[in-house]
C-alpha cells in the first residue's frame, strides 16, 4: 500500500512539473507588452495571464524552480519504487515532454486553460515570496545570454516585415509596413531612377512675353513648374505656374526663380538633404558632362519614400475658414455658475 502511495505521489509530482512547464510556455507565447495591451482592453485570458507575467523574470525563476523540484522529486521517488525497465522509459518520456516536445509545440486551448487555472496559485506564491525570489532572479538574469533578435542586416528586417504582413493578428496595416520597407531601401535608389526625362519637360524662353495666351497655355500644360532657358538653351530658372494669373505681365525673365541642380548619380537621401538645404521643390538633373537630362521634384522623392502622398485632396491651405472647418469643433466646457451674494 505504501509503495502504491509513493508511486501515486511521484506521478502527481511529474504531472505538476509538466503543468508548470506548460504554464511557462503559455506565459512566454505572447510578448509582455502585447499581453499588457490585451489585458488593458479587458480581453480574456490575457487579463488573467498578465497578473503573473507582470512579475517578469521572477515568474520565470519560480516556474523553473517548480519544474526542477517536482520533476526531480517525482523521478527520484519513481526510480526507487519500480524496476529500471519501467523507470528509465518514464524518465526519457518525461524529459522529452519537458525539454523537447513542449518547447517545440504550439500553445493549445487546453494548455491555456491549465495556465489560467494555475495562475491564482502562481500569483499568490509570487506576491508572498517576491522579495526572496527577485534576488535569485536577478542573479539568474546576470548569467542569461542577451536575447538575440536574429537580425544581422537590412535584408533580415525586410524579411521580418514580409512575415509581419502575413501574420493573422498583426495590427500594422499593409501601408505602414510598406512605408517601413521603402524607408529601408530608400538609400538604394538614385536620382536617375525617378527623373522626369528632358523630353517630357516643358520649357520656355526667358525672353518670352507673359501674355494671357501664353499664361493660359502654361496652365493647360498641367505642369506645376516650367523650366526657363536662355538663348543658349541653358536652364537659368523656373516658373511656378500657380503664381501666374491672367493679369501677370512682363517677361519670363522677370518672374523666374533660381534653379538648383542634382547629379543623376546622387542618392535619394542626398536629394532629400538638398531639399532641406535649399527649400526648393524642383531640381534640374545633370550628368557628369554638365548636360541637362531632366528634372526631379520633392514630390517624386516623397512618393518613392512613402509610396504615395498621404492625405486627401484638400489644397485650400490659404483659406482660414476652410482649414478651420476640416475638423469638428471641440465641445466647450460649461463654466460653473457663480453664486452671487446679496448686495452684489
C-alpha positions in Angstrom: 0.0 0.0 0.0 2.8 2.3 0.9 4.5 1.6 -2.4 1.4 2.4 -4.3 1.1 5.8 -2.4 4.7 6.6 -3.3 4.2 5.8 -6.9 1.0 7.9 -6.9 2.7 10.8 -5.3 5.6 10.6 -7.8 3.2 10.6 -10.7 1.4 13.7 -9.2 4.8 15.4 -8.9 5.6 14.6 -12.5 2.2 15.9 -13.6 2.8 19.1 -11.7 6.2 19.6 -13.3 4.5 19.1 -16.7 1.7 21.5 -15.8 4.2 24.2 -14.8 6.2 23.6 -18.0 3.0 24.2 -20.0 2.3 27.3 -18.0 5.8 28.7 -18.7 5.2 28.1 -22.4 1.8 29.9 -22.4 3.2 32.8 -20.4 6.1 33.2 -22.9 3.9 32.7 -26.0 2.8 36.4 -26.2 5.2 39.3 -25.6 4.6 41.0 -22.3 3.8 44.4 -23.9 1.1 42.9 -26.2 -0.3 40.9 -23.3 -0.5 44.1 -21.3 -2.4 45.8 -24.1 -4.9 43.0 -24.3 -5.3 43.0 -20.5 -5.9 46.7 -20.5 -8.8 46.1 -23.0 -10.2 43.5 -20.7 -9.5 40.6 -23.0 -9.6 37.2 -21.5 -7.4 35.2 -20.8 -4.8 38.0 -21.2 -6.3 39.7 -18.2 -5.6 36.7 -16.0 -2.2 35.8 -17.6 -0.8 39.3 -17.2 -1.2 39.1 -13.5 1.7 36.6 -13.5 3.6 37.9 -16.5 3.9 41.3 -14.8 6.5 39.8 -12.4 8.9 39.5 -15.3 11.9 37.2 -14.8 10.8 36.4 -11.3 8.0 34.4 -12.8 10.5 32.5 -15.0 12.7 31.9 -12.0 9.8 30.5 -9.9 8.5 28.2 -12.7 11.9 26.8 -13.5 12.3 26.1 -9.7 8.9 24.4 -9.5 9.7 22.3 -12.6 13.0 21.2 -11.2 11.7 20.4 -7.8 8.6 18.5 -8.8 10.3 16.8 -11.7 13.4 15.7 -9.7 11.2 14.6 -6.8 8.8 12.6 -9.0 11.6 10.9 -10.9 13.6 10.1 -7.7 10.5 8.5 -6.0 9.5 6.6 -9.1 13.0 5.2 -9.6 13.1 4.0 -6.0 9.9 2.1 -6.3 9.8 0.5 -9.7 12.3 -1.5 -11.8 14.8 0.0 -14.1 12.9 -1.4 -17.1 10.0 0.9 -16.1 11.7 3.9 -14.6 14.1 4.5 -17.5 11.4 4.8 -20.2 9.4 7.1 -17.8 12.4 9.3 -17.3 13.1 9.5 -21.0 9.4 10.3 -21.8 9.2 12.9 -19.0 12.4 14.7 -20.1 11.3 14.6 -23.7 8.0 16.2 -22.8 9.6 18.9 -20.7 12.5 19.9 -22.9 11.7 18.8 -26.5 8.0 18.4 -27.2 6.6 21.3 -25.1 9.1 23.9 -26.3 8.6 23.0 -29.9 4.8 22.6 -29.8 2.2 25.3 -30.2 0.1 26.8 -27.4 -3.2 24.9 -27.2 -6.5 25.9 -25.7 -6.2 23.1 -23.1 -2.7 24.4 -22.2 -4.1 28.0 -21.8 -6.9 26.7 -19.6 -4.4 24.8 -17.4 -2.3 28.0 -17.1 -5.3 30.2 -16.3 -6.3 27.6 -13.6 -2.7 27.7 -12.1 -2.3 31.5 -12.3 -4.0 32.4 -9.0 -1.7 29.9 -7.2 1.4 31.2 -9.0 0.4 34.8 -8.4 -0.2 34.0 -4.7 3.3 32.5 -4.3 4.9 35.4 -6.2 3.2 38.0 -4.1 4.4 36.5 -0.9 7.9 35.4 -2.0 8.7 38.1 -4.5 11.4 39.8 -2.3 13.2 36.5 -1.9 12.6 35.2 -5.5 13.6 38.5 -7.1 17.1 38.2 -5.6 17.6 34.8 -7.2 16.0 36.1 -10.4 18.5 39.0 -10.6 21.4 36.6 -10.2 19.9 34.3 -12.9 19.4 37.3 -15.2 23.1 38.2 -14.9 24.0 34.8 -16.3 21.3 34.8 -19.0 22.6 35.5 -22.5 21.1 38.5 -24.1 18.2 37.5 -26.3 19.3 37.8 -30.0 17.0 39.4 -32.4 18.1 37.1 -35.3 18.6 40.2 -37.4 22.0 40.8 -39.0 21.5 43.0 -42.0 18.8 45.1 -43.7 17.6 42.1 -45.7 16.6 40.3 -42.5 14.5 43.3 -41.5 12.8 43.2 -44.9 12.0 39.5 -44.4 10.6 40.3 -41.0 8.3 42.9 -42.5 7.1 40.4 -45.1 6.4 37.9 -42.3 4.6 40.5 -40.3 2.3 41.3 -43.3 1.2 37.7 -43.3 0.6 37.4 -39.6 -3.0 36.9 -38.8 -3.2 39.1 -35.7 -1.0 41.9 -36.9 -2.4 45.4 -36.2 0.1 47.0 -38.5 -1.5 48.0 -41.8 0.0 47.0 -45.2 0.5 50.6 -45.9 2.5 51.1 -42.6 4.7 48.0 -43.4 5.2 49.2 -46.9 6.5 52.6 -45.7 8.9 50.9 -43.3 10.2 48.7 -46.1 10.5 51.7 -48.5 12.4 53.6 -45.8 14.9 50.7 -45.5 15.5 50.6 -49.3 15.2 54.4 -49.9 19.0 54.9 -50.0 19.5 52.3 -52.7 17.7 54.5 -55.3 19.5 57.1 -57.3 18.1 60.4 -58.7 18.1 58.9 -62.2 15.6 56.3 -61.1 12.9 58.9 -60.5 14.0 61.6 -63.0 11.4 63.0 -65.4 13.3 63.0 -68.7 14.2 66.1 -70.6 11.8 65.2 -73.5 8.8 65.3 -71.1 9.6 68.6 -69.5 8.1 71.9 -70.7 10.5 74.8 -71.2 10.0 78.4 -72.1 12.4 81.1 -73.3 13.5 83.7 -70.8 12.7 86.4 -73.4 9.1 85.3 -73.8 6.4 87.9 -73.0 3.9 86.8 -70.4 0.7 87.4 -72.3 -2.7 86.0 -71.3 -2.4 83.5 -74.2 1.0 82.3 -73.0 -0.2 82.0 -69.4 -3.2 80.1 -70.4 -1.1 77.6 -72.4 1.2 77.2 -69.4 -1.8 76.4 -67.1 -3.1 73.9 -69.7 0.2 72.0 -69.6 -0.8 70.9 -66.0 2.9 71.1 -65.0 3.4 72.8 -61.6 6.8 74.2 -62.8 8.1 75.3 -66.2 11.8 75.5 -66.8 13.2 78.7 -68.3 16.0 78.5 -70.8 18.2 81.4 -72.2 19.2 81.9 -75.8 22.0 79.3 -75.5 19.4 76.8 -74.3 20.8 76.7 -70.8 18.4 76.3 -67.9 18.5 79.6 -65.9 15.4 79.3 -63.7 11.9 78.1 -63.3 8.3 79.4 -63.3 5.8 78.3 -60.7 2.6 78.2 -62.8 0.2 78.6 -59.9 1.6 82.0 -59.2 0.8 83.2 -62.7 -2.5 84.9 -63.2 -4.1 86.2 -66.4 -3.2 89.7 -65.3 0.5 88.8 -64.9 2.6 90.9 -67.3 6.2 91.4 -68.3 8.8 89.0 -69.5 9.5 85.5 -68.2 13.0 86.6 -67.1 11.3 89.0 -64.6 9.3 86.1 -62.9 11.7 83.2 -62.8 13.0 81.7 -59.5 16.6 80.4 -59.0 17.3 76.9 -60.2 19.2 74.2 -58.2 20.9 71.1 -59.6 21.3 67.5 -58.7 23.6 64.9 -60.3 21.8 61.9 -61.8 24.0 59.6 -59.7 23.1 61.3 -56.4 21.2 59.1 -54.0 17.7 60.0 -52.9 19.0 60.6 -49.4 21.2 63.3 -50.9 18.3 64.7 -52.9 16.2 64.9 -49.7 19.1 66.7 -48.0 19.3 69.1 -50.9 15.6 69.9 -50.4 16.1 70.7 -46.7 19.1 72.9 -47.5 17.5 74.9 -50.4 13.8 74.6 -49.6 13.3 74.3 -53.4 10.8 71.7 -54.6 12.3 71.4 -58.1 15.8 70.3 -59.1 17.4 70.2 -62.5 19.2 66.9 -63.1 22.6 66.9 -64.9 25.2 64.4 -65.8 29.0 64.5 -65.4 29.3 66.5 -68.7 27.1 69.3 -67.2 24.3 68.3 -69.6 20.7 68.8 -68.6 19.0 65.4 -68.6 15.7 66.1 -66.8 14.1 67.2 -63.5 13.2 65.7 -60.2 10.7 67.1 -57.7 10.4 66.7 -53.9 7.0 65.2 -54.6 8.6 62.3 -56.6 11.2 61.8 -53.8 8.5 61.5 -51.2 6.4 59.2 -53.4 9.4 56.9 -53.6 9.8 57.0 -49.8 6.1 56.8 -48.8 4.5 55.1 -51.9 2.1 58.0 -52.2 1.5 61.4 -50.7 -0.7 60.8 -47.7 -3.9 62.8 -47.1 -6.9 63.8 -49.1 -7.3 66.2 -52.0 -7.6 69.3 -49.8 -5.5 72.2 -51.1 -7.1 75.3 -49.6 -4.4 76.0 -47.1 -4.6 79.8 -47.6 -8.3 79.8 -46.7 -8.6 80.2 -42.9 -12.3 79.2 -42.8 -11.7 76.1 -45.0 -8.9 74.9 -42.7 -10.9 75.6 -39.5 -13.9 73.6 -40.8 -11.9 70.5 -41.6 -12.4 69.2 -38.1 -15.4 69.4 -35.7 -15.2 72.0 -33.0 -14.5 70.6 -29.5 -17.3 70.9 -27.1 -16.9 73.8 -24.8 -16.9 73.0 -21.1 -19.6 74.7 -19.2 -18.3 77.1 -16.6 -19.8 76.7 -13.2 -22.3 79.5 -12.3 -21.1 81.8 -9.6 -23.3 82.3 -6.6 -24.0 85.9 -6.2 -24.0 87.4 -2.8 -26.8 89.6 -1.8 -26.0 93.2 -2.4 -23.7 92.4 -5.4 
